[in-house]
């Protein structure tokens, strides 16, 4: 009994998995159709338009028909009638084929004064008979309804004469077969072609099929990462969060400049929380933020993540290690001529280069001057010692690194940090690029904490599925934390010697 129950549970589990997989595939197809609904609608309307134009541009064709009855001439006993009926049924198929021969059609051409040959006229004449009947149906198509009826009647009369001549005995006498018209030809009122309804329906079906095929082809050829489900097909790394797209982010990339209740700000707070759980088992406090290619938003993500961490009460060090295209100093409005490269080559101590920003415990080490050998500097012993000093001084260290695929800087630096966060630009990065970036990190044995989907749309089929409540009204004034001016920067006015030592002991003293 227990074995039966166990097998039944296994069957139920397998069935549930199969239906779940099928449902997943159906949802995938529906999502593809929803993404390309404009293409599908456009091709469907184009099919309708072509069907309508075909009906308008096609010359009308009228069809007229007549019906003949074939019987035997003699009358006798019931047995004779049955024999004659079998004879006529066997002959009807031959008469049908005779209707489109020159023997029948040439007299019609001569009588009506037509200018076409029997072969050409035969293409517009059709004859048929129902099984086990003695009825012959003749139909003629022509651009004129009167001409169609005249030709149909002429073919019927000519066929009657031809059958009479063919069935007359050679020794003389009367033909045993009699053919008569039971339904005379009448000029049709409406054309038989084109059929507008059929053309429109055919155009609709063909256009819809082409639209769906185009949508599926586009989805097959399009390798861009759009949703979290696309990432699950590439890597087993968890998705730490999604940053919604903000059209104003290009002008003001910092979340602190917007309302604290905005959806973008909430996205970074959620990323901060998820990162704390992903990084909880690591001894190192340093997190490296990178991407596969430029333009995916890694610098804005690293900067806003550091700001969000500082808002939670942590002391945070933000390091701009992108020594090729540094952006952190520009975003935060800080001094950029002295920074990481200055400390690595020994021209100044890191405690003199850290610049405080905002009202929280956020200190920034900008990139400094762009060196000719970024990879060598980032992989040096001095860089490793600098990271260790920052980890002792701060609760968290966030490093903005260059993208992985164009240069090797991030791969070199990833070996010296506790974990790596990969930023993927939604609708920008392609799956082969993300796969190659993750493979690069795995090659150097980097610990990938997770992936961040950046610039997620808030509308449309790929819209970010999470929503937030308790938003502040739109008219609430936004608050911008004060930024340090260059006149008050620690580069121009170095801090006291014991300031960095206070940070090492966990007692940060901030200047006004």
PyMOL commands that set and color helices and strands:
alter all, ss='L'
color gray80, all
select helices_A, chain A and resi 2-35+37-57+78-98+102-112+118-122+145-167+196-221+228-232+255-257+263-278+298-311+328-332+340-344+350-353+374-378+381-393+409-414+431-443+486-488+499-504
alter helices_A, ss='H'
color red, helices_A
select strands_A, chain A and resi 62-72+125-128+135-142+177-183+239-244+286-291+316-320+355-357+362-365+396-400+419-425+448-456
alter strands_A, ss='S'
color yellow, strands_A
deselect
rebuild
show_as cartoon
